[in-house]
Amino acid sequence: MWDYNIPPEHCLEVLEGKREMAGHYNQFTLFRKMIESFPWYAIMSILELERIKELLTIQVIQSLRFKSLKENYEFIISRLQEVV
């Protein structure tokens, strides 16, 4: 994984809800790191929309470092609620 020696399969298991932690990351902190680093379509290719909807909480959005990402994901969360 990015800056730590965490096996990628552990990260995926956490994101899928099959594992509690990957290193010091839980599902929400790992997902936040993911949405700050990856394009939206890459995220959709890794996780199912239903799981993204579960992980994309207001708390995760508010913890994003960049205002533009917050705005983008506020829009995405509203669209996910309509289609998923």
Residue pairs with C-beta under 8 A, 6 or more apart in sequence:
1 7
1 8
1 11
1 22
1 23
2 33
2 37
4 23
4 24
5 23
6 22
6 23
6 25
7 22
10 19
10 22
10 23
11 22
11 25
11 30
12 46
13 19
13 22
14 20
14 21
14 22
14 25
14 26
14 27
14 30
15 27
15 30
15 31
15 34
15 46
15 47
15 51
15 55
16 47
16 51
17 27
17 51
17 54
20 26
22 30
25 33
27 55
28 55
28 57
28 59
28 60
31 55
31 56
31 60
32 60
32 63
32 64
34 43
34 46
35 43
35 56
35 60
35 64
35 69
35 73
36 64
36 65
36 66
36 69
38 46
40 72
40 76
43 52
44 52
47 55
49 80
49 83
49 84
50 84
52 80
53 77
53 80
53 81
53 84
56 73
56 76
56 77
56 80
58 77
60 73
61 70
61 73
61 74
61 77
62 70
64 70
64 73
